[in-house]
Amino acid sequence: LLVNRWQNESIVRPLIEKRRNAGIVVLTIPTVCEDRALRDLFAVTTVPHIVWVDAAGVIRSISSGSELNATNIEAMLAGNVNMPQKDVRERAADLMLEAPDDRI
């Protein structure tokens, strides 16, 4: 599932089509745009933000995009999750330091 929680479909769809037409990527997974429920559930501060959910619906890992590979997918399907976790608090703290005083 690909989630773009910031932009609506009228912005995302043309970008997907442009990449498809250029032969860059053919997206075959479901896409969700501007989803406020997911925005509230997951404290995403950097992208990509990969949430690994098992067959029972339990979150088993949260990682960066570098962990999204065949080895980790196979391990996840086998129930053996062992990968570095994304530290969302670290980047959130950085964002707080970078924000203007009136936005904190």
C-alpha atoms as an extended CHARMM CRD file, in Angstrom:
* protein
*
       104  EXT
         1         1  LEU       CA              0.0000000000        0.0000000000        0.0000000000  PROA      1               0.0000000000
         2         2  LEU       CA              1.4340000000        3.3450000000       -1.0590000000  PROA      2               0.0000000000
         3         3  VAL       CA              0.2550000000        6.2750000000        1.0300000000  PROA      3               0.0000000000
         4         4  ASN       CA              0.6720000000        9.9390000000        0.2070000000  PROA      4               0.0000000000
         5         5  ARG       CA             -0.9300000000       11.5980000000        3.1850000000  PROA      5               0.0000000000
         6         6  TRP       CA             -0.1610000000       15.1780000000        2.1600000000  PROA      6               0.0000000000
         7         7  GLN       CA             -1.4260000000       15.4430000000       -1.4280000000  PROA      7               0.0000000000
         8         8  ASN       CA             -4.7730000000       14.6950000000       -3.0130000000  PROA      8               0.0000000000
         9         9  GLU       CA             -5.4100000000       12.3850000000       -5.9430000000  PROA      9               0.0000000000
        10        10  SER       CA             -5.5310000000       15.2160000000       -8.5060000000  PROA      10              0.0000000000
        11        11  ILE       CA             -1.8530000000       15.8940000000       -7.7430000000  PROA      11              0.0000000000
        12        12  VAL       CA             -0.6400000000       12.3170000000       -7.2430000000  PROA      12              0.0000000000
        13        13  ARG       CA             -2.3460000000       10.5950000000      -10.2000000000  PROA      13              0.0000000000
        14        14  PRO       CA             -0.6250000000       12.7000000000      -12.9250000000  PROA      14              0.0000000000
        15        15  LEU       CA              2.7730000000       12.0200000000      -11.3190000000  PROA      15              0.0000000000
        16        16  ILE       CA              2.1140000000        8.2690000000      -11.3320000000  PROA      16              0.0000000000
        17        17  GLU       CA              0.9480000000        8.4160000000      -14.9650000000  PROA      17              0.0000000000
        18        18  LYS       CA              3.9930000000       10.4740000000      -15.9960000000  PROA      18              0.0000000000
        19        19  ARG       CA              6.3360000000        7.8780000000      -14.5010000000  PROA      19              0.0000000000
        20        20  ARG       CA              4.3700000000        5.0400000000      -16.0950000000  PROA      20              0.0000000000
        21        21  ASN       CA              4.4490000000        6.7140000000      -19.5370000000  PROA      21              0.0000000000
        22        22  ALA       CA              8.1870000000        7.3690000000      -19.2200000000  PROA      22              0.0000000000
        23        23  GLY       CA              8.7720000000        3.6960000000      -18.4170000000  PROA      23              0.0000000000
        24        24  ILE       CA             10.2350000000        4.5910000000      -15.0250000000  PROA      24              0.0000000000
        25        25  VAL       CA              7.8300000000        2.5900000000      -12.8890000000  PROA      25              0.0000000000
        26        26  VAL       CA              4.5640000000        0.7400000000      -13.3000000000  PROA      26              0.0000000000
        27        27  LEU       CA              2.7200000000        1.0660000000      -10.0150000000  PROA      27              0.0000000000
        28        28  THR       CA              0.5610000000       -1.9750000000       -9.3290000000  PROA      28              0.0000000000
        29        29  ILE       CA             -0.0840000000       -1.5270000000       -5.6090000000  PROA      29              0.0000000000
        30        30  PRO       CA             -3.0880000000        0.2690000000       -4.0810000000  PROA      30              0.0000000000
        31        31  THR       CA             -2.5460000000        3.9910000000       -3.4760000000  PROA      31              0.0000000000
        32        32  VAL       CA             -4.1760000000        6.1660000000       -0.8120000000  PROA      32              0.0000000000
        33        33  CYS       CA             -4.0610000000        9.9490000000       -1.0270000000  PROA      33              0.0000000000
        34        34  GLU       CA             -4.5960000000       12.6340000000        1.6000000000  PROA      34              0.0000000000
        35        35  ASP       CA             -5.6330000000       10.1700000000        4.3040000000  PROA      35              0.0000000000
        36        36  ARG       CA             -6.0850000000       11.9650000000        7.6150000000  PROA      36              0.0000000000
        37        37  ALA       CA             -6.6370000000        8.7750000000        9.6430000000  PROA      37              0.0000000000
        38        38  LEU       CA             -3.2440000000        7.3970000000        8.5980000000  PROA      38              0.0000000000
        39        39  ARG       CA             -1.6900000000       10.8140000000        9.1380000000  PROA      39              0.0000000000
        40        40  ASP       CA             -2.9220000000       10.7400000000       12.7370000000  PROA      40              0.0000000000
        41        41  LEU       CA             -1.9100000000        7.1010000000       13.3850000000  PROA      41              0.0000000000
        42        42  PHE       CA              1.6900000000        7.2870000000       12.1960000000  PROA      42              0.0000000000
        43        43  ALA       CA              4.1270000000       10.0360000000       13.1780000000  PROA      43              0.0000000000
        44        44  VAL       CA              5.8450000000       10.2640000000        9.8250000000  PROA      44              0.0000000000
        45        45  THR       CA              8.6370000000       12.8260000000        9.7980000000  PROA      45              0.0000000000
        46        46  THR       CA             10.6670000000       11.5180000000        6.8580000000  PROA      46              0.0000000000
        47        47  VAL       CA              9.8810000000        9.4850000000        3.7570000000  PROA      47              0.0000000000
        48        48  PRO       CA              9.9410000000        6.7660000000        2.8170000000  PROA      48              0.0000000000
        49        49  HSD       CA              8.3450000000        5.4810000000        5.9990000000  PROA      49              0.0000000000
        50        50  ILE       CA              7.7690000000        1.7300000000        5.8030000000  PROA      50              0.0000000000
        51        51  VAL       CA              5.3320000000        0.1890000000        8.2990000000  PROA      51              0.0000000000
        52        52  TRP       CA              5.6070000000       -3.6000000000        8.3750000000  PROA      52              0.0000000000
        53        53  VAL       CA              2.2850000000       -5.1980000000        9.3480000000  PROA      53              0.0000000000
        54        54  ASP       CA              1.8900000000       -8.9590000000        9.8010000000  PROA      54              0.0000000000
        55        55  ALA       CA             -1.0450000000      -11.1240000000        8.7060000000  PROA      55              0.0000000000
        56        56  ALA       CA             -2.7600000000      -10.5510000000       12.0710000000  PROA      56              0.0000000000
        57        57  GLY       CA             -2.6210000000       -6.7780000000       11.5860000000  PROA      57              0.0000000000
        58        58  VAL       CA              0.1330000000       -6.2350000000       14.1730000000  PROA      58              0.0000000000
        59        59  ILE       CA              2.8310000000       -3.6510000000       13.4310000000  PROA      59              0.0000000000
        60        60  ARG       CA              6.1180000000       -5.5650000000       13.5500000000  PROA      60              0.0000000000
        61        61  SER       CA              8.5490000000       -2.9160000000       12.3650000000  PROA      61              0.0000000000
        62        62  ILE       CA              8.8630000000        0.6650000000       11.1820000000  PROA      62              0.0000000000
        63        63  SER       CA             11.7980000000        1.2680000000        8.8750000000  PROA      63              0.0000000000
        64        64  SER       CA             13.2480000000        3.5200000000        6.2400000000  PROA      64              0.0000000000
        65        65  GLY       CA             13.1680000000        2.6790000000        2.5520000000  PROA      65              0.0000000000
        66        66  SER       CA             16.5820000000        0.9950000000        2.6050000000  PROA      66              0.0000000000
        67        67  GLU       CA             15.0570000000       -1.9200000000        4.5220000000  PROA      67              0.0000000000
        68        68  LEU       CA             12.4610000000       -2.5990000000        1.7930000000  PROA      68              0.0000000000
        69        69  ASN       CA             14.0230000000       -5.5070000000       -0.0660000000  PROA      69              0.0000000000
        70        70  ALA       CA             13.2970000000       -9.1160000000       -0.9680000000  PROA      70              0.0000000000
        71        71  THR       CA             15.2310000000      -10.5260000000        2.0000000000  PROA      71              0.0000000000
        72        72  ASN       CA             13.2620000000       -8.5100000000        4.5650000000  PROA      72              0.0000000000
        73        73  ILE       CA              9.9440000000       -9.1510000000        2.8130000000  PROA      73              0.0000000000
        74        74  GLU       CA             10.5900000000      -12.9030000000        2.8680000000  PROA      74              0.0000000000
        75        75  ALA       CA             11.6480000000      -12.7130000000        6.5270000000  PROA      75              0.0000000000
        76        76  MET       CA              8.5040000000      -10.7510000000        7.3850000000  PROA      76              0.0000000000
        77        77  LEU       CA              6.3050000000      -13.3210000000        5.6430000000  PROA      77              0.0000000000
        78        78  ALA       CA              8.0820000000      -16.0610000000        7.6170000000  PROA      78              0.0000000000
        79        79  GLY       CA              7.5310000000      -14.1720000000       10.8800000000  PROA      79              0.0000000000
        80        80  ASN       CA             11.2140000000      -13.3610000000       11.3890000000  PROA      80              0.0000000000
        81        81  VAL       CA             11.4830000000       -9.5900000000       11.6110000000  PROA      81              0.0000000000
        82        82  ASN       CA             15.0470000000       -8.4900000000       12.3300000000  PROA      82              0.0000000000
        83        83  MET       CA             15.9480000000       -5.1260000000       10.8380000000  PROA      83              0.0000000000
        84        84  PRO       CA             17.0380000000       -1.6840000000       12.0040000000  PROA      84              0.0000000000
        85        85  GLN       CA             14.1360000000        0.3950000000       13.2640000000  PROA      85              0.0000000000
        86        86  LYS       CA             13.5270000000        3.9280000000       12.0910000000  PROA      86              0.0000000000
        87        87  ASP       CA             13.8970000000        6.3760000000       14.9820000000  PROA      87              0.0000000000
        88        88  VAL       CA             11.0350000000        8.7850000000       14.2780000000  PROA      88              0.0000000000
        89        89  ARG       CA             11.7440000000       10.7290000000       17.4720000000  PROA      89              0.0000000000
        90        90  GLU       CA             15.2280000000       11.7220000000       16.3260000000  PROA      90              0.0000000000
        91        91  ARG       CA             14.0110000000       13.4050000000       13.1310000000  PROA      91              0.0000000000
        92        92  ALA       CA             11.0430000000       14.9350000000       14.9540000000  PROA      92              0.0000000000
        93        93  ALA       CA             13.4800000000       16.5320000000       17.3930000000  PROA      93              0.0000000000
        94        94  ASP       CA             15.5130000000       17.8770000000       14.4700000000  PROA      94              0.0000000000
        95        95  LEU       CA             12.3720000000       19.3860000000       12.9730000000  PROA      95              0.0000000000
        96        96  MET       CA             11.5950000000       21.1020000000       16.2560000000  PROA      96              0.0000000000
        97        97  LEU       CA             15.0680000000       22.6540000000       16.2470000000  PROA      97              0.0000000000
        98        98  GLU       CA             14.6720000000       23.8080000000       12.6370000000  PROA      98              0.0000000000
        99        99  ALA       CA             11.1930000000       25.2900000000       13.1050000000  PROA      99              0.0000000000
       100       100  PRO       CA             10.8130000000       29.0440000000       13.5430000000  PROA      100             0.0000000000
       101       101  ASP       CA              9.9710000000       30.0380000000       17.1360000000  PROA      101             0.0000000000
       102       102  ASP       CA              6.3940000000       30.9480000000       16.2440000000  PROA      102             0.0000000000
       103       103  ARG       CA              5.7260000000       27.4170000000       14.9270000000  PROA      103             0.0000000000
       104       104  ILE       CA              6.8260000000       25.5100000000       18.0370000000  PROA      104             0.0000000000
